[in-house]
Amino acid sequence: MKNSEIIELSQEELTARLAQEKAALNKLKFAHAVSAIENPNAIKAGRKTIARISTEISKRRIAGQSETAAEA
């Protein structure tokens, strides 16, 4: 998932997508532990996607906090 796609998502969609990606990563890790998966780089890509989504959620939370602080 590209960063530009992540930015376009709403806060609820980001939260849902983060949960989906974490579940998919856990499934990949389990499959890799049982037997070698075809593309082990998928685990790395999944971790990076989770990091991108988490970063965008944090960025929006911080931006919301600074807006409320500026209004007060």
Secondary structure, 3 states (H helix, E strand, C coil): CCHHHHHHCCHHHHHHHHHHHHHHHHHHHHHHHHCCCCCCHHHHHHHHHHHHHHHHHHHHHHHHHHHHHHHC
